[in-house]
Amino acid sequence: MIDVTRDVKNILLARREITCTFKGLAGKLKKLEAVDVVSKHFKLDGKVIVPIKLQNETGRPMVSGIFYIYDDEKLARLHVKPAIFERLDKAKAGGEKAEEVKEAPAEKVEEKKAEEKPKEKEVEKKEAPKKSEEKKVADEPKKEESK
């Protein structure tokens, strides 16, 4: 499934750079899933893995990926563009929100129904005096006309 094309230890930037190909996963592999696969394959528990690039090959079901592995997250944030970390954080948050949305719709529907019922009663109470006032206003011109 994973073929390692290049595995270099960059001493100057204090990171490990891995370039690998994933066979049969074109169009199916996401960056966070690729990070999980790389961490399991290389046994990189406790290290920061930053997916730099995932690129599909034309005409083949293969994905080439470039990953940087850092020992410290602060060092990674200094070396890598902030936009990459923003996208990763957004993807992580999006996955968590999706799980919450799947679990919470039933609860939200019940809460909405409970909230709507008191509002409807209040609206009916407010409308009732208005109708009686309208009748009084409508009756007054008739009295004047009859005089």
C-alpha positions as CSV (number, residue, x, y, z in Angstrom):
1,M,0.0,0.0,0.0
2,I,2.8,2.5,0.9
3,D,6.0,2.6,-1.1
4,V,8.7,4.9,0.3
5,T,10.3,6.9,-2.4
6,R,12.6,9.1,-0.3
7,D,13.3,9.2,3.4
8,V,15.8,12.0,4.4
9,K,16.8,13.3,7.7
10,N,17.3,17.1,7.4
11,I,19.7,18.0,10.2
12,L,19.7,21.7,9.3
13,L,15.9,22.1,9.8
14,A,15.7,19.4,12.5
15,R,13.1,17.3,10.7
16,R,12.6,14.1,8.8
17,E,11.3,14.4,5.2
18,I,9.4,11.4,3.8
19,T,8.1,11.1,0.2
20,C,6.0,8.1,-0.5
21,T,3.3,6.8,-2.8
22,F,-0.1,5.3,-1.8
23,K,-1.3,2.7,-4.4
24,G,-5.0,2.4,-5.1
25,L,-6.1,5.4,-3.1
26,A,-6.4,8.1,-5.7
27,G,-9.4,10.3,-4.9
28,K,-10.1,8.5,-1.6
29,L,-7.2,9.6,0.6
30,K,-7.4,12.7,2.7
31,K,-4.5,14.5,4.4
32,L,-5.5,13.5,8.0
33,E,-6.0,9.9,6.9
34,A,-2.6,9.9,5.2
35,V,-1.0,11.2,8.4
36,D,-2.5,8.3,10.3
37,V,-1.2,5.8,7.8
38,V,2.3,7.3,7.8
39,S,2.4,7.4,11.6
40,K,1.4,3.7,11.8
41,H,3.8,2.6,9.1
42,F,6.8,4.4,10.5
43,K,5.7,4.0,14.2
44,L,5.9,7.8,14.8
45,D,3.8,8.1,18.0
46,G,4.2,11.5,19.8
47,K,5.8,13.3,16.8
48,V,4.3,16.0,14.7
49,I,3.6,14.9,11.2
50,V,2.8,17.7,8.7
51,P,1.3,16.7,5.3
52,I,2.9,19.1,2.8
53,K,1.6,17.8,-0.5
54,L,-0.7,15.0,-1.7
55,Q,-0.7,14.7,-5.5
56,N,-2.6,12.3,-7.7
57,E,-0.9,10.8,-10.7
58,T,-2.6,11.2,-14.1
59,G,-4.0,7.9,-15.4
60,R,-3.0,5.9,-12.4
61,P,-4.7,5.2,-9.1
62,M,-1.7,6.4,-7.1
63,V,-1.1,9.4,-4.7
64,S,2.3,10.8,-4.0
65,G,2.7,12.5,-0.7
66,I,5.4,14.6,1.0
67,F,5.4,14.7,4.8
68,Y,7.6,16.5,7.3
69,I,8.1,14.9,10.8
70,Y,9.1,17.2,13.7
71,D,9.8,16.3,17.3
72,D,8.4,19.6,18.5
73,E,5.2,21.4,17.3
74,K,6.7,24.9,18.0
75,L,9.6,24.2,15.7
76,A,7.2,22.9,13.1
77,R,5.1,26.1,13.3
78,L,8.2,28.2,12.8
79,H,9.4,26.3,9.7
80,V,6.1,25.6,7.9
81,K,3.7,28.2,6.5
82,P,0.8,29.1,8.9
83,A,-1.8,28.4,6.2
84,I,-0.9,24.7,6.3
85,F,-1.6,24.5,10.0
86,E,-4.8,26.6,9.6
87,R,-6.1,24.0,7.0
88,L,-5.2,21.1,9.2
89,D,-6.9,22.7,12.3
90,K,-10.0,23.4,10.1
91,A,-10.1,19.8,8.8
92,K,-9.8,18.4,12.4
93,A,-12.5,20.8,13.6
94,G,-14.7,19.9,10.7
95,G,-14.5,16.2,11.5
96,E,-15.4,16.8,15.1
97,K,-18.4,19.0,14.1
98,A,-19.6,16.4,11.7
99,E,-19.7,13.8,14.5
100,E,-21.6,16.3,16.8
101,V,-24.1,17.1,14.1
102,K,-24.8,13.4,13.6
103,E,-25.5,12.9,17.3
104,A,-27.2,16.1,18.1
105,P,-30.1,16.5,15.5
106,A,-32.6,14.6,17.6
107,E,-31.8,16.8,20.6
108,K,-32.0,20.0,18.7
109,V,-35.4,19.1,17.2
110,E,-36.8,18.4,20.6
111,E,-35.4,21.7,21.9
112,K,-36.8,23.7,19.0
113,K,-40.3,22.2,19.4
114,A,-40.2,23.0,23.1
115,E,-39.1,26.6,22.3
116,E,-41.8,27.1,19.6
117,K,-44.8,26.1,21.7
118,P,-44.4,28.9,24.3
119,K,-43.8,31.4,21.5
120,E,-47.0,30.4,19.8
121,K,-49.1,30.9,23.0
122,E,-47.6,34.3,23.5
123,V,-48.4,35.3,19.9
124,E,-52.0,34.2,20.3
125,K,-52.4,36.2,23.5
126,K,-51.0,39.3,21.8
127,E,-53.3,38.9,18.8
128,A,-56.5,38.4,20.8
129,P,-56.6,41.9,22.3
130,K,-55.8,43.4,18.9
131,K,-58.8,41.8,17.3
132,S,-61.1,43.2,20.0
133,E,-59.6,46.6,19.6
134,E,-60.1,46.5,15.9
135,K,-63.8,45.6,16.4
136,K,-64.3,48.6,18.7
137,V,-62.6,50.9,16.2
138,A,-64.7,49.5,13.4
139,D,-67.9,50.0,15.5
140,E,-67.2,53.6,16.4
141,P,-67.4,55.0,12.8
142,K,-70.7,53.1,12.3
143,K,-72.2,54.9,15.3
144,E,-71.1,58.2,14.0
145,E,-72.6,57.5,10.6
146,S,-75.9,56.5,12.1
147,K,-76.2,59.7,14.1
